């Protein structure tokens, strides 16, 4: 995953191809969520590994959500709510799964 500034300069990279924590296989959507310390966490819908990964601003994996148990076959969308819930969407199954408190 790469992050660029508004003029196209590379400012941050995280992850590499693979199936271990912090690795991705078809990362299709990203979502930034402000955490309680006023720093953004990155959520990645990792369709090829059938999971959503949450990373901190340094790229450390905080949470890995296995979406297969909710009947998703590869999440292609991810978003969060202010109370900490994580939503994963899979158009191939027509399902949206909710994780969290």
QUIRA-V757832 format. One record per helix or strand of 3 or more residues. SS is the DSSP state (alpha for helix, beta for strand). FROM is the first residue (numbers start at 1). TO is the last residue. If there is no record, write none. Layout:
BEGIN
{{SS/FROM/TO} {SS/FROM/TO}}
END
This chain:
BEGIN
{{beta/2/4} {beta/10/13} {beta/27/34} {beta/40/46} {alpha/47/49} {beta/51/55} {beta/61/66} {alpha/68/70} {beta/77/80} {beta/86/90} {beta/95/99}}
END
